[in-house]
Structure formats: structure tokens, C-alpha cells
């Protein structure tokens, strides 16, 4: 993988991925996604910002208000009264898909890490 995260993910006990849906990528300004893809360091930052260590499902997300991403940035977790969760303002659309050591939530927005 161009981002260089494969080994890091392989060594993790468990991870949770907040994966943006295709529509989230399409809403970016023209050329923005290609610019990220063309810059391996930036790609690693963006992908790493969507991943946290541990299994975080809708069952245990209410226990936290923030999580630290593999990129090192803070992700703010919020739950509204309808039990709908958001991560840095991106709503979880399809929660809790689990496969082996991974929990996957699809989200409606691409998360951009803050500038260094």
C-alpha cells in the first residue's frame, strides 16, 4: 500500500476504521483526492487519521469522547439522542461491521487531519 500502513496494521491487536463512502471522496474539490494519492506522506496521514487502535463498536463508543488516531490526531466522538454517532462531525452511516481484528464503520465525510 502506498501509504506504508500495512505493517503497522498487521502488527496491531485490533483496529477500528472509520471509512468514508465513495460519495465523500467525490465531494472533494477537483484534483484534491488525486493530490493526496500523489503524495505518499499525505496519503499516510489521511488514511492513518481514519484508524484507531482497539475495537470500538456502537456498544462501547459511548464510553469515550475522543480517540487518538494512528496518525496521532484526536478524533472527537459524539452521540446524539437518537443514538447516532459522529466522528469529527462525520456521521457513521453503517456501524459495527466486524471481521477478525477489525471493526469498520462507514462515514459520510473524508476526515482531514489538521496541518502539522
N, C-alpha and C positions, 0 to 999 in steps of 0.2 A: 504494500500500500504506500502510495506516495507520501503520506503524512508521517510514516515511520512509527505508528502507534501499535502495529501488530504485536511486537514482542512485549510491549507494556501490557497490552490487553491479555495476551496469552498467560502472563505471569500472575495476573490478578485473581484472587479467590472468587470474587463475584463483582459484577458491574451493573449499573443501570444506565441505559442510554435514552436520552430524550431526542428522538429522531424527527426532524422536520419532514412534513409531507412534501411531495413534489410541488404543489401549489405555492408553498412557502419560498422555494427557490425561484419559481417563475415570477414572483412579485418583486424580486430584487431589481435594481436599476440595470439597464442594458450593460452587459460586459462585466458586471460586478462578480458574478459567480465564476466566470472564466478567469478573471484576475486572481481570484482565490485559488483556483485549480492550478494556475501557472506559477504560484509561489508556494513551494513545499513548506516553508516555515509558517506562513499564514494559514495554509490548509491544516497543518497540525494543530495550530491554535484554535481554529474554528471547530474542528472535529473534537478535540480534547475538551472544549468548553461545553459540549453536549453529553459528556460522560462523567459519571461519578462512581467511586468505589462503593460496593455494598449492594444489597438487594433492597431497593426502595419501591415498594408497591403502594397502592392506594390504601392498603391496610396499615402501613407504618409511616407514610408521608406526613400524617397529621402530627406526628411526634416532633417534627423539626420545622424550623422557619427558614433554614438555609442549608445548603450543601456546598462543599468545595469540589470544583470540577478537576479533572485530570490536568487541565490547562493551568489550574491554580486560581482561577477566578471564582467568585462567590455566586451561587445561584439562589435566588430568593424563591421560596416555596410558599404559595398561598392557597387557601381552601375557602371557597365561598359557601354560603349557606346551602346551596344545592349540591354540595359535595363535589363540586367541580374544582379541579386543581389547575394552578398555573405555575410556570417556571419562568422567572424574569418577565412576567406578563404574557408569555406564550401559553395558550390553553392546551391541556392534554386532551386530545381527541379520542384516542383509543388507548386505554391504560392496560398495564399488567400483562403484556404478552411475555411469557417466560419460556426460556429454552436453556437448559443446563444452568450455567452460571450467569446468565444474562436476563435482566428484566428490561423490556422495551416498552416505551410509551411514545406514541406518535404525538407531535405537537404541531401547532398551526403556523409557527414562525421560526425562521432561522435565527438562532441566538448568535449575536456577535459579541465576542469578548471585548472588554474595554481596552483602549490603547495602552501599551506598556508605559 
